Each structure stands twice: as structure tokens, then as C-alpha cells.
Amino acid sequence: AMFRLMVTHAKKHPSLIPLFLIIGSGGVGAALYVMRLAIFNPDVCWDKKNNPEPWNKLAPNDQIMSVFNINANSVLQPVA
């Protein structure tokens, strides 16, 4: 029903077609980004039964992403 309404408006007002395309592609892009974060982000824990706290099973040599390091003088410095 909604798609038919959009097609009807696009036929009456062709200048709305770029608006529909941009809004639609933005929505699809946002949905794909959220799906990528949910699937591939290591911070997300989907299996709470077998591995309830995956952050406790880090090896000593595992790389943890850090953007800033706070030194003793409380000055933010980028991590090299």
C-alpha cells in the first residue's frame, strides 16, 4: 500500500523520485550497517548460554582496540 502510494506520487510529481531514492538508499544503508555491527562486531554477545562473558576469555596477546590513552597528567594522547 505504501509503495503504491509512493509510485502514484512519483508519477504525479516526477521531481520527488530523487527524494525517494535518497531516503530509500539511506534507510537500506542504515539497516545494512546495523546488521554488520550485530554480526561482525566482537563486542556483541549472541550466545549467552555457551559463552556468557567473552571479554573474560581474552588471551594476554589479544589486541584490544583503544583510541586514546590517559596518562598520569590526565592528558588525552592518541595511541600509536
N, C-alpha and C positions, 0 to 999 in steps of 0.2 A: 504494500500500500504506500509506504513512504517512498520507495524507489519510483513507483508510477507517478507520484506527485512531483518528484524532482524532475522526471522526464517531461512532464506536462509543463512545468515552469521553464525548463530549458528550451522547449520548443517555442513558447510564447516570448521568452526573453533570452536570446542566444548569448547575451553578454554575461549571463550567470554561469555558463559552462566552465570557464576557468576557475571561478569561485568553488564550484562543486568539486572540481578535480583537485584543487589545492587542499581544501578541507578534507576530502576523502583520503588523499595521499598522506596527509598529516596524521589522521586517525589510524591508518594502516601502519605507518611508521612507528607511532607510539605503541601500538599493540605488539609489533614485532620486537621493539626494544625491550618492553616489559617481559615478553616471552624469553628473549635472550638472557636477560638478567636472572629470571627464575630458573632457567635450565643450566646455564654455564657459570653462574657466579658461585664461588666456593663459600660465600657467607650464608647461603640458603641451605637449610637442613630439611630435606623432604622425608627422609627415613628416620623418624624419631624412635622407632622400635629397635632397630639393629644398631644405630649409631646416634644416640641422643645428644651427645656433646662432641662433635667432630673437632672442635678447636682444642680440646684437651689431648688429642692424639697427634699433635704435631711433633715431628722429629726435630732434633736440635739444629739440623742443617736446612730446615724448610724456610723458604723465603716468605716473609710477611711484608705485604705492601705498606709502606709508610711514606707519607707525603712530606711531613715536617717533623723535625726533631727539636725538642725543647731542651736547651742546655741549662746549666746552673744559673745563668743570669736571666732566665726566662725570656730569651730572645728566640723567635722562631727562625730556624735556619732550614733551607731545603736539604733533603737527604741526597747525598751524592751517589 
